[in-house]
Amino acid sequence: MDVLVVQNRLWVVILESKRMTISVLNALPQTLTYLMTNPQSPAFGMVTNGDETFFVKLSQQGIPEYDVSDIFSPFPARNRVHTIVKILKRIGNVIATET
């Protein structure tokens, strides 16, 4: 991981991958560790390596549970970038209404 951005309950993990054989899912354990340090629940994460992006939601009410989204890639379907932006807007709305 090269960059970690925290904004309220949204954690953005940017994974630099020199080799294309490294899946963005390799950052999931570290991302979950970061999310577990956030006292607010639910916490959200976005993980990207530039070619692939996925989202994580962690709920810590009772036994911690997490869920991950599909992996989004802007190639070859460019409209996937719009899907990523829509998800980020939705997470922003959830965070704004719960604070």
C-alpha angles and dihedrals in degrees: 000000000000105000134030120186121187122192113169104299097345115095118189116199117192114196119198111213118189091180119053090216091076109094121219086234088073086078093059098093093050092045092052089050090055092046091051089060090060109095093202117087132242100033123187133209136190118200123191140165093188094262100052132033132186136170131229130200120194123191116191100185103124110329109015112251130183137189132192131209128230115283110261122206124183090216129110095355105054091190089075089079087062089052090053091051091049091052092049090050091050092050089049091052092049092050093046094051095046097051 
